[in-house]
Amino acid sequence: MVQTSVDSPKATRDGAVISLTRLSGQRFALNPDLMERIEATPDTVVSLVDGTKHVVIEDVDQVVALVRHFRASVVALAQHMEVQPASVGPDPGSVPAPGLRLVTRSGGE
């Protein structure tokens, strides 16, 4: 069993993926939004919506914990964003399209 800390999940710099380990020991990044199911057969098999399957050394509970942490981080980041008008609308006379900006704890940009 591989120890994967949920408190500090292995993810890429932009946080859009989780990092898993193939049976060979090779690490790879996977977008959890593309996962369809995770099975223990006894190896852990991650099936994607396009039919691709990845066999990983993390167990089902560890993969689920990584996905939960990823989704929680998305929600947490979204709570720090607010809608504001974009600087330029599609047509000068139209209402500007909404945009997003990150709101830091200090209230600045």
NUNU-930458 format. One record per atom (N, C-alpha, C): residue in one letter; atom name; x, y, z. Coordinates in Angstrom, 3 decimals, always signed. Example, Ala and Ser with C-alpha at 12.3 -4.5 7.8 and 13.67 -1.06 7.14 Angstrom:
BEGIN
<rest A&atom N&X +13.190&Y -5.690&Z +7.800>
<rest A&atom CA&X +12.300&Y -4.500&Z +7.800>
<rest A&atom C&X +13.200&Y -3.300&Z +7.800>
<rest S&atom N&X +12.850&Y -2.250&Z +7.080>
<rest S&atom CA&X +13.670&Y -1.060&Z +7.140>
<rest S&atom C&X +12.900&Y +0.030&Z +7.870>
END
This chain:
BEGIN
<rest M&atom N&X +0.840&Y -1.184&Z +0.000>
<rest M&atom CA&X +0.000&Y +0.000&Z +0.000>
<rest M&atom C&X +0.883&Y +1.245&Z +0.000>
<rest V&atom N&X +0.600&Y +2.177&Z -0.899>
<rest V&atom CA&X +1.368&Y +3.410&Z -1.013>
<rest V&atom C&X +0.768&Y +4.455&Z -0.083>
<rest Q&atom N&X +1.614&Y +5.145&Z +0.651>
<rest Q&atom CA&X +1.137&Y +6.205&Z +1.530>
<rest Q&atom C&X +1.006&Y +7.484&Z +0.720>
<rest T&atom N&X -0.208&Y +7.947&Z +0.542>
<rest T&atom CA&X -0.474&Y +9.198&Z -0.148>
<rest T&atom C&X -1.193&Y +10.104&Z +0.823>
<rest S&atom N&X -0.587&Y +11.201&Z +1.159>
<rest S&atom CA&X -1.177&Y +12.107&Z +2.141>
<rest S&atom C&X -2.285&Y +12.924&Z +1.504>
<rest V&atom N&X -3.456&Y +12.891&Z +2.084>
<rest V&atom CA&X -4.559&Y +13.702&Z +1.592>
<rest V&atom C&X -4.339&Y +15.154&Z +1.954>
<rest D&atom N&X -3.598&Y +15.403&Z +3.049>
<rest D&atom CA&X -3.324&Y +16.778&Z +3.447>
<rest D&atom C&X -2.438&Y +17.492&Z +2.431>
<rest S&atom N&X -1.580&Y +16.749&Z +1.757>
<rest S&atom CA&X -0.723&Y +17.349&Z +0.738>
<rest S&atom C&X -0.704&Y +16.453&Z -0.490>
<rest P&atom N&X -1.830&Y +16.423&Z -1.246>
<rest P&atom CA&X -1.901&Y +15.537&Z -2.394>
<rest P&atom C&X -0.905&Y +15.942&Z -3.458>
<rest K&atom N&X -0.433&Y +14.951&Z -4.182>
<rest K&atom CA&X +0.484&Y +15.243&Z -5.267>
<rest K&atom C&X -0.339&Y +15.744&Z -6.445>
<rest A&atom N&X -0.122&Y +16.973&Z -6.846>
<rest A&atom CA&X -0.864&Y +17.571&Z -7.946>
<rest A&atom C&X +0.066&Y +18.475&Z -8.722>
<rest T&atom N&X -0.321&Y +18.810&Z -9.940>
<rest T&atom CA&X +0.489&Y +19.712&Z -10.740>
<rest T&atom C&X +0.355&Y +21.123&Z -10.201>
<rest R&atom N&X +1.169&Y +22.006&Z -10.703>
<rest R&atom CA&X +1.200&Y +23.374&Z -10.213>
<rest R&atom C&X -0.153&Y +24.067&Z -10.345>
<rest D&atom N&X -0.904&Y +23.794&Z -11.428>
<rest D&atom CA&X -2.187&Y +24.469&Z -11.597>
<rest D&atom C&X -3.312&Y +23.778&Z -10.837>
<rest G&atom N&X -3.049&Y +22.608&Z -10.243>
<rest G&atom CA&X -4.038&Y +21.939&Z -9.415>
<rest G&atom C&X -5.176&Y +21.309&Z -10.196>
<rest A&atom N&X -5.078&Y +21.229&Z -11.528>
<rest A&atom CA&X -6.174&Y +20.707&Z -12.346>
<rest A&atom C&X -6.172&Y +19.195&Z -12.453>
<rest V&atom N&X -5.195&Y +18.535&Z -11.880>
<rest V&atom CA&X -5.100&Y +17.085&Z -11.987>
<rest V&atom C&X -4.626&Y +16.497&Z -10.661>
<rest I&atom N&X -4.814&Y +15.177&Z -10.548>
<rest I&atom CA&X -4.228&Y +14.465&Z -9.421>
<rest I&atom C&X -3.089&Y +13.621&Z -9.973>
<rest S&atom N&X -2.163&Y +13.257&Z -9.131>
<rest S&atom CA&X -1.006&Y +12.479&Z -9.538>
<rest S&atom C&X -1.144&Y +11.064&Z -8.999>
<rest L&atom N&X -1.010&Y +10.085&Z -9.878>
<rest L&atom CA&X -1.116&Y +8.673&Z -9.519>
<rest L&atom C&X +0.138&Y +7.942&Z -9.963>
<rest T&atom N&X +0.267&Y +6.676&Z -9.564>
<rest T&atom CA&X +1.466&Y +5.893&Z -9.853>
<rest T&atom C&X +1.086&Y +4.596&Z -10.560>
<rest R&atom N&X +1.676&Y +4.366&Z -11.724>
<rest R&atom CA&X +1.476&Y +3.096&Z -12.434>
<rest R&atom C&X +2.167&Y +1.975&Z -11.660>
<rest L&atom N&X +1.843&Y +0.724&Z -11.964>
<rest L&atom CA&X +2.483&Y -0.406&Z -11.306>
<rest L&atom C&X +3.991&Y -0.394&Z -11.504>
<rest S&atom N&X +4.448&Y +0.183&Z -12.614>
<rest S&atom CA&X +5.884&Y +0.267&Z -12.905>
<rest S&atom C&X +6.593&Y +1.298&Z -12.038>
<rest G&atom N&X +5.837&Y +2.102&Z -11.301>
<rest G&atom CA&X +6.421&Y +3.158&Z -10.476>
<rest G&atom C&X +6.413&Y +4.511&Z -11.157>
<rest Q&atom N&X +6.025&Y +4.554&Z -12.424>
<rest Q&atom CA&X +5.977&Y +5.820&Z -13.172>
<rest Q&atom C&X +4.791&Y +6.658&Z -12.704>
<rest R&atom N&X +5.041&Y +7.926&Z -12.349>
<rest R&atom CA&X +3.994&Y +8.852&Z -11.931>
<rest R&atom C&X +3.339&Y +9.454&Z -13.172>
<rest F&atom N&X +2.039&Y +9.725&Z -13.087>
<rest F&atom CA&X +1.350&Y +10.412&Z -14.175>
<rest F&atom C&X +0.233&Y +11.255&Z -13.584>
<rest A&atom N&X -0.144&Y +12.275&Z -14.318>
<rest A&atom CA&X -1.180&Y +13.197&Z -13.872>
<rest A&atom C&X -2.481&Y +12.848&Z -14.587>
<rest L&atom N&X -3.580&Y +12.920&Z -13.848>
<rest L&atom CA&X -4.880&Y +12.556&Z -14.406>
<rest L&atom C&X -5.930&Y +13.576&Z -13.983>
<rest N&atom N&X -6.732&Y +14.004&Z -14.934>
<rest N&atom CA&X -7.826&Y +14.920&Z -14.650>
<rest N&atom C&X -8.960&Y +14.100&Z -14.021>
<rest P&atom N&X -9.283&Y +14.325&Z -12.747>
<rest P&atom CA&X -10.310&Y +13.513&Z -12.088>
<rest P&atom C&X -11.711&Y +13.708&Z -12.669>
<rest D&atom N&X -11.927&Y +14.780&Z -13.407>
<rest D&atom CA&X -13.230&Y +14.981&Z -14.046>
<rest D&atom C&X -13.482&Y +13.949&Z -15.137>
<rest L&atom N&X -12.431&Y +13.295&Z -15.609>
<rest L&atom CA&X -12.574&Y +12.300&Z -16.678>
<rest L&atom C&X -12.764&Y +10.882&Z -16.153>
<rest M&atom N&X -12.724&Y +10.715&Z -14.831>
<rest M&atom CA&X -12.889&Y +9.380&Z -14.248>
<rest M&atom C&X -14.345&Y +8.947&Z -14.296>
<rest E&atom N&X -14.536&Y +7.689&Z -14.693>
<rest E&atom CA&X -15.878&Y +7.109&Z -14.668>
<rest E&atom C&X -16.046&Y +6.210&Z -13.450>
<rest R&atom N&X -15.027&Y +5.372&Z -13.186>
<rest R&atom CA&X -15.102&Y +4.491&Z -12.018>
<rest R&atom C&X -13.710&Y +4.055&Z -11.602>
<rest I&atom N&X -13.626&Y +3.573&Z -10.361>
<rest I&atom CA&X -12.386&Y +3.048&Z -9.795>
<rest I&atom C&X -12.732&Y +1.667&Z -9.241>
<rest E&atom N&X -11.959&Y +0.651&Z -9.637>
<rest E&atom CA&X -12.233&Y -0.712&Z -9.203>
<rest E&atom C&X -10.988&Y -1.342&Z -8.597>
<rest A&atom N&X -11.194&Y -2.249&Z -7.641>
<rest A&atom CA&X -10.107&Y -3.051&Z -7.089>
<rest A&atom C&X -10.286&Y -4.461&Z -7.643>
<rest T&atom N&X -9.316&Y -4.947&Z -8.431>
<rest T&atom CA&X -9.511&Y -6.209&Z -9.144>
<rest T&atom C&X -8.438&Y -7.278&Z -8.964>
<rest P&atom N&X -7.527&Y -7.435&Z -8.090>
<rest P&atom CA&X -7.224&Y -6.692&Z -6.875>
<rest P&atom C&X -6.413&Y -5.429&Z -7.116>
<rest D&atom N&X -5.748&Y -5.293&Z -8.285>
<rest D&atom CA&X -5.077&Y -4.019&Z -8.558>
<rest D&atom C&X -6.140&Y -2.949&Z -8.766>
<rest T&atom N&X -5.782&Y -1.719&Z -8.482>
<rest T&atom CA&X -6.736&Y -0.621&Z -8.654>
<rest T&atom C&X -6.744&Y -0.202&Z -10.117>
<rest V&atom N&X -7.935&Y -0.223&Z -10.714>
<rest V&atom CA&X -8.104&Y +0.157&Z -12.118>
<rest V&atom C&X -8.974&Y +1.408&Z -12.164>
<rest V&atom N&X -8.441&Y +2.470&Z -12.774>
<rest V&atom CA&X -9.178&Y +3.715&Z -12.952>
<rest V&atom C&X -9.664&Y +3.744&Z -14.389>
<rest S&atom N&X -10.991&Y +3.740&Z -14.575>
<rest S&atom CA&X -11.582&Y +3.785&Z -15.913>
<rest S&atom C&X -12.035&Y +5.203&Z -16.209>
<rest L&atom N&X -11.681&Y +5.681&Z -17.402>
<rest L&atom CA&X -12.056&Y +7.031&Z -17.813>
<rest L&atom C&X -13.296&Y +6.988&Z -18.690>
<rest V&atom N&X -13.919&Y +8.128&Z -18.893>
<rest V&atom CA&X -15.152&Y +8.202&Z -19.674>
<rest V&atom C&X -14.946&Y +7.802&Z -21.125>
<rest D&atom N&X -13.714&Y +7.893&Z -21.627>
<rest D&atom CA&X -13.446&Y +7.501&Z -23.020>
<rest D&atom C&X -13.071&Y +6.024&Z -23.157>
<rest G&atom N&X -13.135&Y +5.264&Z -22.041>
<rest G&atom CA&X -12.833&Y +3.842&Z -22.083>
<rest G&atom C&X -11.393&Y +3.498&Z -21.728>
<rest T&atom N&X -10.529&Y +4.494&Z -21.610>
<rest T&atom CA&X -9.135&Y +4.266&Z -21.216>
<rest T&atom C&X -9.092&Y +3.740&Z -19.796>
<rest K&atom N&X -8.203&Y +2.775&Z -19.549>
<rest K&atom CA&X -8.054&Y +2.224&Z -18.202>
<rest K&atom C&X -6.608&Y +2.392&Z -17.760>
<rest H&atom N&X -6.434&Y +2.779&Z -16.497>
<rest H&atom CA&X -5.113&Y +2.921&Z -15.904>
<rest H&atom C&X -5.060&Y +2.051&Z -14.658>
<rest V&atom N&X -4.031&Y +1.201&Z -14.567>
<rest V&atom CA&X -3.815&Y +0.386&Z -13.383>
<rest V&atom C&X -2.803&Y +1.127&Z -12.520>
<rest V&atom N&X -3.182&Y +1.389&Z -11.271>
<rest V&atom CA&X -2.350&Y +2.199&Z -10.387>
<rest V&atom C&X -2.080&Y +1.451&Z -9.083>
<rest I&atom N&X -1.020&Y +1.871&Z -8.364>
<rest I&atom CA&X -0.682&Y +1.203&Z -7.107>
<rest I&atom C&X -1.449&Y +1.780&Z -5.916>
<rest E&atom N&X -1.994&Y +2.983&Z -6.050>
<rest E&atom CA&X -2.825&Y +3.533&Z -4.973>
<rest E&atom C&X -4.079&Y +2.670&Z -4.852>
<rest D&atom N&X -4.580&Y +2.500&Z -3.628>
<rest D&atom CA&X -5.812&Y +1.726&Z -3.477>
<rest D&atom C&X -7.024&Y +2.625&Z -3.745>
<rest V&atom N&X -8.187&Y +2.007&Z -3.834>
<rest V&atom CA&X -9.414&Y +2.740&Z -4.174>
<rest V&atom C&X -9.652&Y +3.894&Z -3.200>
<rest D&atom N&X -9.487&Y +3.633&Z -1.905>
<rest D&atom CA&X -9.727&Y +4.686&Z -0.906>
<rest D&atom C&X -8.785&Y +5.869&Z -1.088>
<rest Q&atom N&X -7.542&Y +5.595&Z -1.451>
<rest Q&atom CA&X -6.582&Y +6.691&Z -1.663>
<rest Q&atom C&X -6.962&Y +7.518&Z -2.882>
<rest V&atom N&X -7.374&Y +6.870&Z -3.966>
<rest V&atom CA&X -7.773&Y +7.608&Z -5.169>
<rest V&atom C&X -9.016&Y +8.445&Z -4.863>
<rest V&atom N&X -9.975&Y +7.858&Z -4.169>
<rest V&atom CA&X -11.185&Y +8.599&Z -3.796>
<rest V&atom C&X -10.812&Y +9.807&Z -2.936>
<rest A&atom N&X -9.906&Y +9.641&Z -1.989>
<rest A&atom CA&X -9.480&Y +10.759&Z -1.139>
<rest A&atom C&X -8.815&Y +11.859&Z -1.964>
<rest L&atom N&X -7.999&Y +11.486&Z -2.944>
<rest L&atom CA&X -7.359&Y +12.484&Z -3.806>
<rest L&atom C&X -8.398&Y +13.257&Z -4.614>
<rest V&atom N&X -9.406&Y +12.537&Z -5.135>
<rest V&atom CA&X -10.458&Y +13.199&Z -5.915>
<rest V&atom C&X -11.270&Y +14.130&Z -5.013>
<rest R&atom N&X -11.593&Y +13.677&Z -3.807>
<rest R&atom CA&X -12.332&Y +14.541&Z -2.871>
<rest R&atom C&X -11.544&Y +15.799&Z -2.542>
<rest H&atom N&X -10.255&Y +15.635&Z -2.288>
<rest H&atom CA&X -9.416&Y +16.794&Z -1.972>
<rest H&atom C&X -9.360&Y +17.747&Z -3.163>
<rest F&atom N&X -9.232&Y +17.194&Z -4.368>
<rest F&atom CA&X -9.208&Y +18.018&Z -5.579>
<rest F&atom C&X -10.508&Y +18.818&Z -5.691>
<rest R&atom N&X -11.637&Y +18.141&Z -5.541>
<rest R&atom CA&X -12.933&Y +18.822&Z -5.679>
<rest R&atom C&X -13.132&Y +19.871&Z -4.575>
<rest A&atom N&X -12.709&Y +19.555&Z -3.362>
<rest A&atom CA&X -12.808&Y +20.525&Z -2.269>
<rest A&atom C&X -11.964&Y +21.753&Z -2.559>
<rest S&atom N&X -10.792&Y +21.556&Z -3.160>
<rest S&atom CA&X -9.935&Y +22.701&Z -3.474>
<rest S&atom C&X -10.563&Y +23.573&Z -4.556>
<rest V&atom N&X -11.303&Y +22.967&Z -5.485>
<rest V&atom CA&X -12.001&Y +23.739&Z -6.515>
<rest V&atom C&X -13.084&Y +24.599&Z -5.867>
<rest V&atom N&X -13.855&Y +24.010&Z -4.963>
<rest V&atom CA&X -14.912&Y +24.747&Z -4.272>
<rest V&atom C&X -14.309&Y +25.864&Z -3.414>
<rest A&atom N&X -13.228&Y +25.555&Z -2.699>
<rest A&atom CA&X -12.586&Y +26.566&Z -1.852>
<rest A&atom C&X -12.082&Y +27.739&Z -2.684>
<rest L&atom N&X -11.480&Y +27.455&Z -3.829>
<rest L&atom CA&X -10.994&Y +28.525&Z -4.702>
<rest L&atom C&X -12.163&Y +29.339&Z -5.250>
<rest A&atom N&X -13.250&Y +28.669&Z -5.612>
<rest A&atom CA&X -14.411&Y +29.372&Z -6.159>
<rest A&atom C&X -15.019&Y +30.324&Z -5.130>
<rest Q&atom N&X -14.939&Y +29.971&Z -3.852>
<rest Q&atom CA&X -15.486&Y +30.840&Z -2.814>
<rest Q&atom C&X -14.677&Y +32.124&Z -2.665>
<rest H&atom N&X -13.454&Y +32.125&Z -3.180>
<rest H&atom CA&X -12.613&Y +33.318&Z -3.098>
<rest H&atom C&X -12.668&Y +34.137&Z -4.382>
<rest M&atom N&X -13.571&Y +33.776&Z -5.288>
<rest M&atom CA&X -13.692&Y +34.509&Z -6.546>
<rest M&atom C&X -15.004&Y +35.272&Z -6.532>
<rest E&atom N&X -15.035&Y +36.362&Z -7.223>
<rest E&atom CA&X -16.271&Y +37.115&Z -7.353>
<rest E&atom C&X -16.445&Y +37.524&Z -8.807>
<rest V&atom N&X -17.690&Y +37.694&Z -9.210>
<rest V&atom CA&X -17.991&Y +38.084&Z -10.589>
<rest V&atom C&X -17.822&Y +39.589&Z -10.711>
<rest Q&atom N&X -17.175&Y +39.987&Z -11.784>
<rest Q&atom CA&X -17.037&Y +41.405&Z -12.082>
<rest Q&atom C&X -17.140&Y +41.560&Z -13.589>
<rest P&atom N&X -17.529&Y +42.733&Z -14.089>
<rest P&atom CA&X -17.625&Y +42.917&Z -15.540>
<rest P&atom C&X -16.252&Y +42.760&Z -16.197>
<rest A&atom N&X -16.234&Y +42.122&Z -17.353>
<rest A&atom CA&X -14.994&Y +42.015&Z -18.115>
<rest A&atom C&X -14.640&Y +43.393&Z -18.647>
<rest S&atom N&X -13.373&Y +43.618&Z -18.943>
<rest S&atom CA&X -12.934&Y +44.951&Z -19.373>
<rest S&atom C&X -13.477&Y +45.321&Z -20.751>
<rest V&atom N&X -13.696&Y +44.348&Z -21.628>
<rest V&atom CA&X -14.181&Y +44.639&Z -22.976>
<rest V&atom C&X -15.294&Y +43.658&Z -23.311>
<rest G&atom N&X -16.457&Y +44.175&Z -23.696>
<rest G&atom CA&X -17.563&Y +43.324&Z -24.121>
<rest G&atom C&X -17.411&Y +42.948&Z -25.577>
<rest P&atom N&X -18.225&Y +42.010&Z -26.085>
<rest P&atom CA&X -18.119&Y +41.591&Z -27.482>
<rest P&atom C&X -18.486&Y +42.705&Z -28.450>
<rest D&atom N&X -19.335&Y +43.621&Z -28.041>
<rest D&atom CA&X -19.760&Y +44.739&Z -28.875>
<rest D&atom C&X -19.703&Y +45.987&Z -28.004>
<rest P&atom N&X -19.111&Y +47.095&Z -28.490>
<rest P&atom CA&X -18.958&Y +48.282&Z -27.658>
<rest P&atom C&X -20.256&Y +48.787&Z -27.030>
<rest G&atom N&X -21.403&Y +48.579&Z -27.673>
<rest G&atom CA&X -22.670&Y +49.064&Z -27.147>
<rest G&atom C&X -23.377&Y +48.055&Z -26.254>
<rest S&atom N&X -22.814&Y +46.859&Z -26.139>
<rest S&atom CA&X -23.497&Y +45.822&Z -25.365>
<rest S&atom C&X -23.062&Y +45.839&Z -23.902>
<rest V&atom N&X -23.776&Y +45.084&Z -23.109>
<rest V&atom CA&X -23.421&Y +44.928&Z -21.693>
<rest V&atom C&X -22.186&Y +44.039&Z -21.633>
<rest P&atom N&X -21.172&Y +44.436&Z -20.874>
<rest P&atom CA&X -19.960&Y +43.616&Z -20.813>
<rest P&atom C&X -20.245&Y +42.228&Z -20.243>
<rest A&atom N&X -19.515&Y +41.253&Z -20.754>
<rest A&atom CA&X -19.639&Y +39.882&Z -20.268>
<rest A&atom C&X -19.066&Y +39.801&Z -18.855>
<rest P&atom N&X -19.653&Y +38.938&Z -17.995>
<rest P&atom CA&X -19.095&Y +38.820&Z -16.640>
<rest P&atom C&X -17.721&Y +38.180&Z -16.675>
<rest G&atom N&X -16.883&Y +38.558&Z -15.755>
<rest G&atom CA&X -15.555&Y +37.981&Z -15.619>
<rest G&atom C&X -15.353&Y +37.544&Z -14.186>
<rest L&atom N&X -14.263&Y +36.881&Z -13.928>
<rest L&atom CA&X -13.948&Y +36.450&Z -12.579>
<rest L&atom C&X -12.618&Y +37.041&Z -12.168>
<rest R&atom N&X -12.475&Y +37.309&Z -10.888>
<rest R&atom CA&X -11.196&Y +37.718&Z -10.363>
<rest R&atom C&X -11.002&Y +37.027&Z -9.026>
<rest L&atom N&X -9.768&Y +36.741&Z -8.702>
<rest L&atom CA&X -9.437&Y +36.087&Z -7.444>
<rest L&atom C&X -9.409&Y +37.140&Z -6.349>
<rest V&atom N&X -10.119&Y +36.882&Z -5.255>
<rest V&atom CA&X -10.160&Y +37.786&Z -4.125>
<rest V&atom C&X -9.268&Y +37.190&Z -3.049>
<rest T&atom N&X -8.196&Y +37.885&Z -2.729>
<rest T&atom CA&X -7.289&Y +37.396&Z -1.692>
<rest T&atom C&X -7.803&Y +37.788&Z -0.318>
<rest R&atom N&X -7.233&Y +37.201&Z +0.702>
<rest R&atom CA&X -7.676&Y +37.482&Z +2.071>
<rest R&atom C&X -7.544&Y +38.960&Z +2.421>
<rest S&atom N&X -6.541&Y +39.633&Z +1.838>
<rest S&atom CA&X -6.343&Y +41.050&Z +2.151>
<rest S&atom C&X -7.306&Y +41.932&Z +1.364>
<rest G&atom N&X -8.064&Y +41.319&Z +0.410>
<rest G&atom CA&X -9.045&Y +42.070&Z -0.344>
<rest G&atom C&X -8.497&Y +42.660&Z -1.623>
<rest G&atom N&X -7.200&Y +42.508&Z -1.894>
<rest G&atom CA&X -6.614&Y +43.028&Z -3.113>
<rest G&atom C&X -6.653&Y +42.009&Z -4.232>
<rest E&atom N&X -6.083&Y +42.386&Z -5.367>
<rest E&atom CA&X -6.043&Y +41.467&Z -6.501>
<rest E&atom C&X -4.720&Y +40.788&Z -6.614>
END
